[in-house]
Amino acid sequence: MDTNFSDDFEIKGKFSMKKASTEYQGPLTKQEGQALLVVEKEKLRNLQEKLYADGSQSLLVVLQAMDAAGKDSLIEHVFGGVNPQGCNVTSFKTPSSREYSHDFLWRQYLALPQKGMIGIFNRSHYESVLVCKVHPEYNLSEKTWSSVKDFDNKFWENRYESIRNFEKHLSQNGTKIIKIFLNVSKKEQKQRLLDRINEPEKNWKFSSADLPERALFDQYMTAYETAINETSKDYAPWYVLPADNKWFARVAAIQIIIDTLEKMNLKYPQLSAKDLKALEESKKTLEKE
């Protein structure tokens, strides 16, 4: 089946979380999707090598989702076949005291991929307009503000503007950005959390902190909707993927990544006439051994 999902889930107009599907209902079967993923992983590996050889650009993949949406497993299944020397994953946890002593984008700058590399952010700078929007008191750790009353509409408008400027700056300086939101339903999240409790080998994944956050599910969806609408731009688009079916989210994500790399006009280095002559001489030397 000739299927490509790279254009199907990009957010270009007004985004509504209520209208966004969490479940794939298309013609592709799970078996077909898993077979397609194998083929696409080989494409991605070849493109990653070309990105590295070209050395003029980098790719940043931002992954955001609710707990148990499948970010970790997506990274494993999508990027499991690439050369680890050309790919780096950064998982952003609660900021440290050192990170809080800088602006909210500082730690992301430190983790950006260098030219020729793919960087993956497992959570990202968007936590500052997601978890900190749902829990505005967290912003007080930055010590710049004295009260949650400081976090008015203007504060959040400035945050979105900072993110847009940050991403535009990266885009203008050789870093292509893809932002993927794994859209899992509350029902499916419940089942996955229960699986973490019921299956001993998954117990380590469960945290008691997951349940209080789950109780705020609707507030998080509102925060995501606003963030996506404020920051989905041509230079840094958002893609909202149905994530109740993990196999489908992986196929859609890898095709988005492949399509982006193919549009970056990557080239293998061209040798000069002098270098080609030296290459031919080296070939002759080796053949004479």
C-alpha positions in Angstrom: 0.0 0.0 0.0 1.4 3.4 -1.1 0.6 5.5 1.9 2.3 8.7 3.2 1.0 10.6 6.2 3.6 13.4 6.2 1.0 16.1 5.2 -2.1 14.8 6.9 -1.5 16.0 10.4 0.3 19.3 10.1 -1.4 22.2 11.9 -1.8 25.1 9.4 -5.0 26.8 10.5 -7.0 27.1 13.7 -6.5 23.9 15.8 -9.2 22.4 17.9 -8.3 19.7 20.4 -11.9 18.5 20.5 -11.9 17.8 16.7 -8.5 16.1 16.7 -8.8 12.3 16.6 -6.9 10.1 19.0 -7.5 6.9 17.1 -6.4 6.0 13.6 -9.4 4.9 11.5 -7.8 4.6 8.0 -7.3 1.6 5.7 -3.8 0.7 6.9 -3.7 -2.4 9.1 -1.4 -2.9 12.0 0.5 -5.6 10.2 0.9 -3.3 7.1 2.0 -0.5 9.3 4.6 -2.5 11.1 6.0 -3.7 7.7 6.0 -0.2 6.4 8.0 1.0 9.5 10.8 -1.4 8.6 11.1 0.0 5.1 10.9 3.6 6.4 13.6 3.0 9.0 16.0 2.1 6.2 15.1 5.4 4.4 15.7 7.3 7.6 19.1 5.7 8.2 20.2 6.7 4.6 18.9 10.2 5.0 20.6 10.6 8.4 23.9 9.6 6.8 23.3 12.2 4.1 22.5 14.9 6.7 25.8 14.1 8.5 27.8 14.1 5.3 26.3 17.4 4.1 27.1 19.0 7.4 25.3 22.3 6.7 22.0 21.7 8.6 20.6 20.0 11.6 17.2 18.5 12.5 15.4 19.0 15.8 12.4 16.8 16.6 10.3 17.9 19.6 8.1 15.3 21.2 5.3 16.4 23.5 2.5 14.3 25.1 0.7 13.4 28.2 2.0 10.6 30.4 1.9 7.1 28.8 1.3 8.5 25.3 4.3 6.6 24.0 7.1 9.1 23.6 9.8 6.8 24.8 8.7 3.8 22.7 8.3 6.0 19.6 11.9 7.2 19.9 13.0 3.6 20.3 11.1 2.3 17.3 11.6 5.2 14.9 15.2 6.0 15.6 16.4 2.5 16.6 18.0 2.0 13.2 20.0 5.2 12.8 23.7 5.7 13.5 23.8 6.7 17.2 26.8 8.9 16.4 24.5 11.2 14.4 21.6 11.3 16.8 21.1 12.6 20.3 18.1 12.3 22.6 17.6 14.8 25.5 14.9 14.1 28.1 13.9 17.3 30.0 12.8 16.7 33.6 12.0 19.2 36.3 14.6 22.0 36.0 17.5 22.0 38.5 18.3 25.0 40.7 21.1 25.8 38.2 18.6 25.7 35.3 16.2 27.9 37.2 18.9 30.5 37.6 18.8 31.1 33.9 16.0 32.0 31.4 13.5 29.3 30.6 15.1 28.5 27.2 18.7 28.2 28.5 18.8 24.5 29.0 17.3 23.9 25.5 20.1 25.9 23.9 22.7 23.6 25.5 21.0 20.5 24.0 20.6 21.7 20.4 21.9 19.5 17.7 25.1 20.6 15.9 25.1 20.7 12.1 24.9 17.3 10.6 23.0 15.9 13.6 19.5 14.9 14.5 18.4 16.1 18.0 15.4 14.7 19.8 13.7 16.6 22.7 11.7 14.2 24.9 9.6 17.0 26.4 11.0 20.5 25.7 10.8 24.2 26.2 7.0 23.8 25.8 6.8 22.5 29.4 7.0 26.2 30.3 3.7 26.9 28.6 2.1 23.5 29.5 2.9 22.2 33.0 3.7 25.7 34.1 0.4 26.9 32.6 -1.5 24.3 34.6 0.7 24.9 37.7 1.6 28.6 37.5 3.2 28.4 40.9 6.1 26.5 39.3 7.2 29.7 37.7 8.0 31.2 41.0 11.1 28.9 41.1 12.6 31.3 38.6 12.7 33.9 41.3 11.9 36.7 38.9 8.3 36.9 40.0 6.9 37.2 43.5 3.3 36.0 43.1 1.1 33.9 40.8 -0.8 37.1 40.1 2.2 38.1 37.9 1.3 35.3 35.5 -1.4 37.2 33.6 -2.3 37.0 29.9 0.6 39.3 29.0 3.0 37.0 30.7 1.9 34.0 28.6 1.8 36.1 25.4 5.4 37.0 26.1 6.3 33.3 26.6 4.7 32.3 23.3 6.5 35.1 21.6 9.9 34.0 23.1 9.3 30.5 21.8 8.4 31.7 18.3 11.5 33.9 18.2 13.7 31.1 19.5 12.4 28.7 16.9 12.6 31.2 14.1 16.2 32.0 15.0 17.1 28.3 14.9 15.3 27.9 11.5 17.2 30.9 10.0 20.5 29.4 11.2 20.3 25.9 9.7 18.1 23.9 12.2 14.9 22.5 10.8 12.3 22.0 13.5 9.5 19.4 13.7 7.1 19.4 16.6 5.0 16.3 17.3 2.2 16.0 19.8 1.1 12.4 20.5 -2.7 12.8 21.0 -3.8 10.0 23.4 -7.3 9.8 24.7 -8.0 9.8 28.5 -9.5 6.3 28.1 -6.4 4.9 26.5 -4.1 6.7 29.0 -6.1 5.0 31.8 -5.5 1.6 30.3 -1.8 2.2 29.8 -1.4 3.4 33.4 -3.3 0.2 34.6 -0.9 -1.9 32.5 2.0 -0.3 34.3 0.5 -1.4 37.6 -0.7 -4.8 36.5 2.4 -6.0 34.6 5.4 -6.4 36.9 7.9 -5.6 34.2 6.2 -2.2 33.8 5.9 -1.3 37.4 9.0 0.9 37.3 7.3 3.1 34.8 4.4 4.0 37.1 4.6 7.0 39.4 2.1 8.0 42.0 2.4 11.6 40.6 0.8 10.4 37.4 -2.7 10.3 38.9 -2.9 13.9 40.2 -1.7 15.1 36.8 -4.3 12.8 35.1 -7.0 14.6 37.1 -5.9 17.8 35.3 -6.2 16.1 31.8 -8.7 18.6 30.4 -6.7 21.6 31.6 -3.6 20.1 29.9 -5.6 19.7 26.7 -6.5 23.4 26.8 -2.9 24.4 27.4 -1.8 22.2 24.5 -4.4 23.7 22.2 -3.3 27.2 23.0 0.4 26.4 22.7 -0.1 24.7 19.3 -2.2 27.5 17.9 0.3 30.1 19.1 3.4 28.4 17.8 2.7 26.3 14.7 4.5 28.2 12.0 5.9 27.3 8.6 9.4 27.4 10.1 8.5 25.2 13.0 5.2 23.3 12.4 3.2 21.2 14.8 1.9 17.8 13.9 -0.9 16.3 16.0 -0.8 12.5 15.7 -3.5 10.0 16.8 -1.7 8.1 19.5 -4.2 5.5 20.8 -2.6 3.1 18.2 1.1 3.2 19.0 2.1 1.5 15.7 0.3 4.1 13.7 1.9 7.1 15.6 5.3 5.6 14.8 4.6 5.2 11.1 3.2 8.7 10.8 6.1 10.2 12.8 8.8 8.6 10.7 7.2 9.6 7.5 7.0 13.2 8.7 10.7 13.1 9.6 11.7 11.5 6.3 9.7 14.0 4.3 11.3 16.9 6.2 14.8 15.6 5.5 14.1 15.0 1.9 13.0 18.7 1.5 16.2 19.9 3.1 18.1 19.5 -0.2 20.9 17.6 1.4 23.9 16.7 -0.7 27.0 14.5 -0.4 30.2 16.6 -0.5 31.6 17.0 -4.1 35.4 16.4 -4.3 37.6 18.9 -6.2 39.5 17.9 -9.3 42.6 17.7 -7.1 41.0 15.4 -4.6 39.5 13.2 -7.3 43.0 12.8 -8.8 44.4 11.9 -5.3 41.6 9.4 -4.9 42.4 7.8 -8.2 46.1 7.5 -7.2 45.1 5.9 -3.9 43.0 3.4 -5.8 45.9 2.5 -8.0 48.2 2.1 -5.0 45.8 -0.2 -3.2 45.1 -2.3 -6.3 48.9 -2.9 -6.7 49.2 -4.4 -3.2 
